[in-house]
Amino acid sequence: MRLLSIKEVAQILGLSRWTVTEMLEAGSLPGIVLKTGQRKKTWRVNEQALERWITAKEKETARKKINPLSNGGVDVR
């Protein structure tokens, strides 16, 4: 098991470190807090959990593309 830093996760996802931190804080990205300091938390993300999260997001995106009535169920033909 490899634990990734926020910087590594940001590079993998193509996001800023701030965005990754916000996602971790909100619980929308799986992560663990190793320690809490006076000003900030030390977050780490399990590499395998990140891979599963990415796969789930890819599937979610594919489902949205497949559904031709994703505009709220209204057929605008």
C-alpha positions in Angstrom: 0.0 0.0 0.0 1.3 3.4 -1.0 0.1 6.6 0.5 0.1 9.7 -1.7 0.6 13.2 -0.6 -1.7 16.0 -1.6 0.9 17.2 -4.1 1.1 13.8 -5.8 -2.7 13.5 -6.0 -2.9 17.0 -7.4 -0.4 16.1 -10.1 -2.2 12.8 -11.0 -5.6 14.5 -11.2 -4.4 17.7 -12.8 -5.8 19.9 -10.1 -4.3 22.4 -7.6 -3.3 21.3 -4.1 -5.9 23.6 -2.8 -8.7 21.9 -4.8 -7.5 18.4 -3.6 -7.5 19.6 0.0 -11.0 21.0 -0.4 -12.2 17.7 -1.9 -10.6 15.8 1.0 -12.2 18.1 3.6 -15.6 17.7 1.9 -15.3 13.9 1.8 -15.7 13.8 -2.0 -12.2 12.3 -2.3 -11.1 9.4 -0.1 -8.3 10.2 2.3 -7.0 9.8 5.8 -5.6 12.3 8.2 -2.3 11.2 9.7 -2.0 14.1 12.1 -3.6 17.4 12.9 -1.4 20.4 13.6 -2.2 23.8 14.9 -2.9 25.2 11.5 -3.5 22.2 9.1 -4.1 18.5 8.8 -1.6 16.1 7.1 -3.7 14.2 4.5 -2.7 11.1 2.6 -4.6 9.2 -0.1 -4.3 5.5 -0.6 -3.1 4.9 -4.1 -5.5 2.0 -4.7 -8.4 4.0 -3.3 -7.6 6.8 -5.7 -7.5 4.4 -8.6 -11.0 3.0 -7.6 -12.3 6.6 -7.2 -11.0 7.5 -10.7 -12.6 4.4 -12.2 -15.9 5.2 -10.5 -15.8 8.8 -11.9 -15.1 7.4 -15.4 -18.1 5.1 -15.2 -20.3 7.9 -13.9 -19.2 10.1 -16.8 -19.8 7.3 -19.3 -23.4 6.8 -17.9 -24.1 10.5 -18.4 -22.9 10.4 -22.0 -25.0 7.2 -22.8 -28.3 8.7 -21.5 -29.6 10.9 -24.4 -32.3 12.4 -22.1 -29.9 13.7 -19.5 -31.5 17.1 -19.9 -34.0 16.3 -17.2 -35.9 13.7 -19.2 -37.3 16.2 -21.7 -37.2 15.1 -25.4 -36.4 18.3 -27.4 -36.5 16.7 -30.9 
